[in-house]
Amino acid sequence: MPFDLEKVGEVLVALMISSSVLLVAAAIAWRLAVKPSLRALLESRTARAGADPLVSRRLTELEDEVRGLQARMDQLEQELRDEIRTVHRTYKREVVLYRPSQPPTDAVR
């Protein structure tokens, strides 16, 4: 049963067009339905967090802790750089003449 290439081509074009239309429709549906509901969910959660004094206090504590950890990390990084500089200063930078060793002349055969 031979295939008519023109018919196969028409079917493939129709499939590609229909899949493109379906993709555009799905994108529009997501934009209209899902994205606003996600935005509303995030806004409601942040509004509740701002109204609750316990959450606000805990958030402030966590922010202070993060600042302290960042300061400690900066301090450790500076100490590490100082140690690396100290190690680099201890390297010997002498020029030494290299003489390869001579093989023994009294080889046993």
Number of C-alpha atoms within 10 A of each C-alpha: 3 4 7 8 9 9 10 11 11 11 12 12 12 12 12 12 12 12 12 12 12 12 12 12 12 12 12 12 12 12 12 11 11 11 12 12 12 11 11 11 12 12 12 12 11 11 11 13 14 14 10 10 11 11 13 14 12 11 14 12 12 12 12 12 12 12 12 12 12 12 12 12 12 12 12 12 12 12 12 12 12 12 12 11 11 11 10 10 10 8 8 7 7 6 6 6 6 6 6 6 6 6 7 7 6 6 6 5 3
